[in-house]
Amino acid sequence: MHGATVLLVDDHPLFRDGFAGMAAVLRPEWRLGFASSASEALASIEAQVPDLVVIDIVLPGSDGFALAEGISARRPDLPCALISGREDLAARARARICGARGFIAKAAAPEEIVAALDRVLDGDSAFDGAPPASPFPVALSQRQGEVLSLLAEGHSNKEIRHRLDIAERTVRAHLTDLFHILGAHSRMQAVVRARELGLIP
């Protein structure tokens, strides 16, 4: 998109400077804005709506997933792309669920980053890898699958801990990841969503 206005939400000055330098060379027609937190980003969007919001996952006060979800709810026509040093499957799956139009690795080459952002600006999505088979792409580790199965059977955290011989805080961590991946806010909702996706019988 010629002359697009792009808002970068990232609290690391070095990355903001690097992003600005990259855009100056590869997309000089872009107009850049910067915010260092979710609240600052929302205030900036209220003042002037950009064409694209690029959001780091790790932000002070509120993470990038929550910000993308909030923007999607308030302004569904405003595309967001998440950018992060995290490249794990859970982060990628959660990026899709929270309403982002793309997930970009900070380690990607500058040409790849701007090409992905171009796709989002053009109305497409920019998730690397093969397209998912379902609208809620889920890639669970073996342990997450075991926790999910026991959850579906109605076991408590303490019972799951004993059955899998892991610490209870580890059980809680797995459940938190599962809730994020499945877009669920409760144990029951996680089980229902997992059954819809065919992850459990």
N, C-alpha and C positions, 0 to 999 in steps of 0.2 A: 504494500500500500504506500503510494507516494506521499511523503510528508506526514507520516503517521506520528501521533503523539503516544509515546511509550512511557509508562510510569514504572520505575524499578523500586521494589520494596525490599531493602536489604540493609542491615545495620552495620555492615563491614565496609569502612571507607575504601579499603584497598580494592575490594571487588567492585564497588560503585565506580571507582576511578578506571578500573580495567574495562568495565562494561562501556563506560563513556568513550574510552579510547578505541575500543573495538567498533562501536557504532560510528564514530567519527571517520574511521577508515572505510568500513564496509557499507554503512547505511547513513551517509552524511545528511540525507534528507529527513531523517527522523528527528523529532523534537523530544528531548528527554526531560523527565521529571523524576525526582527522587524522594523517597520516604524511608524512614528508618524503623518504623513500627506500624502495627496494624491500625492504631488510632490515627496516626499521622497520615496513613494511606487513605483511610476513609474520609478524613477531613479534606484531603487534596482532591479526591474524587467528587466530593460535594461541591467544591469550588469550581472545578473544571474537569469534565469527564474525558479521560484519555481514550485512545483507540484500543489500547492493550495494557494490561497490568501484569508485570513479571514479578513473581513473589518468591522470595527465599523461604524454605520450609521452617528454618529456625529463626524466630523473631522474639524480641523481648516482649513479655506480657501475654502474647497470643501467638500460636504458631501459624505458619502459612496455610495449612489446611483449613483452619477455622476462618482465616481471612478470606480465602477463596470461596468458601461456602457462604460466608456473609455477603460477599459481593455478588455471587450468583443469585442469592435470594433477593437482594435489593435491586440489582440491575442485571437481569438475566441476559441482556444483549451485549454486556461488556465482557469480552473474553479475558480470561486469566490463564497464565502459564506458570507452573511451578518450576523453580530452578534450585538445585541443591547439590551439595557434596555427597549426600546420601544417594545410593543407587540400588538399595535393596528392593526386593519384590513387594514388600509390604508398603513401602513409600510410594511405589509406582501404582499399586492397586488403589491405595487411599487417594492418590491424586485424581484418579478417574472418578471415584465415588464423590469427592467433595465438589465436583463441578468444574474442575480445571480443564482447559482444552489441550493442555500439553504438559509433559514432564521432561525437563532438560537437565542433563548432568553438567555441573560446572566444569568438569574435566574435559568436556567435549571441545573440539576445535572451534575457534571463533566462527569460521564459515558454517559449521554445522549448527551453531547456536542461532545465528541470524537467519539461516534457512528455515529452521524450525519455527522461529518467531514469525517469519514471512507467511508460513502455512497457516498459523493461527490467525494472523491479520487478514488472510484471504478467506477465512471462514472454515478452514479445515482443522483437523486435530494434529497434534505433533507428539505422539507417543512412540518412542522407538521400539523396535521389535515387532513381532508378528501381531496382527490385529487379534483381539480376544474373541473367543467363541461366544461369549455372552456379554450383556451390557455391564455386568459386574465381574470383571476379571479377578480371579482369585488364585493365588499361588501360595499354598500352605506348606510349611515345613512338616516333616513327619511328626514332630512333637506337637505342633499346633493342631494337626489332625487328630492326634490322640486326645489332647485336651478337649477339642470340640466334640469328639465322640462321647467322652465321659460326661461332658456338660449336657449333651442331648439326652443322656440316660438319667439325668436329674441329680448327679452327684454334686456335693458341696465342694468348696475349695479344699477343705481339709481332707475329704475323701479322695479327691483327685491327687492331692499331694502324696497320700500314702500309696495309692495304686501305681503312680508313676515314679515314686521314690525321688521326689524333687522338693525343694523348699517351697513353702506356701507363697513367699514373695515372687517366686518364679512362676507359680500358677497364675498369680495376679497379673504379672507382666504378659504372659501368653494370652490371658483373657483380654487385656487392654489392646493388644495387637489384633486379636480376632475381631473385637468390636470395631476397631478402625477399618480393618480390611472389609468387613461385611457391612459397614455403614449402620451398625446397630448401637442402640443405647441401653439395652438391657440383655440379660441372659436369654430370656424368652425370645426377644426379637432376633438375637444372634442365631438361635436354633431354627427359627422360622425361615430366616434369610438363607441359612446354610441348606435347608431342605429345598427351598426354591431353586437353589443353584445346583442341586444334585450332589452336594458334598457329603451328605449323610442320608441314610434311608428314611 
